[in-house]
Amino acid sequence: MPQKVTGSIVIEGVELTVTNPDKLLWPEAGVTKAIYLQKLAALAPYLLTYTRDRLLTTIRYPHGAGGTFFYQKNAPEPIPDFVHTHEHEGIRYIIMNELPSLLWLGNLAALEFHPSLHAINSTLPCEWMIDLDPSMEHEPRIMQAALIVGETLSSLGLQSVPKTSGATGVQIIVPITPGVTFDELRQIGYFVGQYVTQKHPKLFTLERLKKDRGDRIYFDYLQHYGGKTLAAPYTPRAKPGGTVSTPLTWDEVRRDVSIQDYHLMNIIERLNQVGDLVAAVPPQRVELILKHLKKK
C-alpha cells in the first residue's frame, strides 16, 4: 500500500491536517487537493455568506470529481472542536460559518456545498430562488430562458440576480425582506411559471416528471421549500473543468455566456473585479404581488 502523504496548515489559530495534498480532485483541470484548498480559502468570504447559520449538505467525492460520491448530511466523525453542528430532525448538521470548517470539509473531498434555504431555528426562507432545470444535457437556450424570467420579474417590480448552477441550469435569486413564507413564494413562483410557460410553451414547462418534459426547460418553483437545498452561490461543482456556481450580470446573460466560463481557476479574479453580485441587490418586497394574487 502506498503511504499517505499528510501535512498541516494553521488557519485562524486552528491546525488542520491535510491528507494527500497532491491528489487530483478534478483530474482533467489539473486541480489537486492543495490547489482546491487554496481556492476555497479565497472563495470563503463569498461562499460562507450563503452557508452561514444554515443546515449544510455536502457532496463528497473520495476519488475526485467523476468518481463515486455520496451526500453527507450528518457531520462525519470524529468532529473537531472547531466545527459547529446543529441537531435538526434527528440529523446532526454541520454549520459552516468559518474558514477552518470549510477547509476541513475540503480536505474530506467535499466538492459541493448545498445549504438549506432557511436559517437554523427558522422556518422562513432567506431568499427566493427559481431553478431553471434543462431537460437536455446541453441546453443552448438556458440563458434565453433566464433572461425571459428576469424580465418577467422586473415587470413585477422585482430586481433579481441570475446565477449558474455550475452544472447545466441557472437559478434566479431574489433577495427578500424577512417575514415571507415558503408557501407565499411558491404562490408567486407558480404565477410567474404559468405566465412564462403560456408565453413560451416550446421553451418552458411546469411538468415535474422529466420523461414528460420533452426538450423543454423545467421552471422549478417547487424546489424552494423548507427542508430542500440548492447549490450555494460560489460553491464549486464536481463537473468537468471545476465549474463554480456563479452569479451573473443581466448583460452577461444577454451575451449568452456559458456555464463553463466560470471555474476554480478564474473565479477569484472575477470576484476581485465584480464582487458579490447577489449582495449588491437590496431585499425586495413581494407583499403587493401576494396581495394581488390573493384577490384573484
Summary of the structure (lengths in Angstrom):
residues: 296
radius of gyration: 19.5
end to end distance: 68.8
largest distance: 69.6
contacts: 927
relative contact order: 0.16
helix: 30%
strand: 27%
